[in-house]
């Protein structure tokens, strides 16, 4: 996980205290899009670095990983565009 926000603990406490939730259709989108890309990243990288014969990740596979990372960012931007207050 990336470095936590300086106020991350307070954010989680607020979410819990105010019983803030994410609607099911949004969870479905998150699970599908981010889940698929993270799964692909783990398959691509895992095939090289897990097991007895570890090897560097080839440039071509590194480019695939970057592509999936960009797809996650694009999805989050799209979701943000339709869910954030204007």
Beta strands, then each sheet from edge to edge (+ up, - down):
end
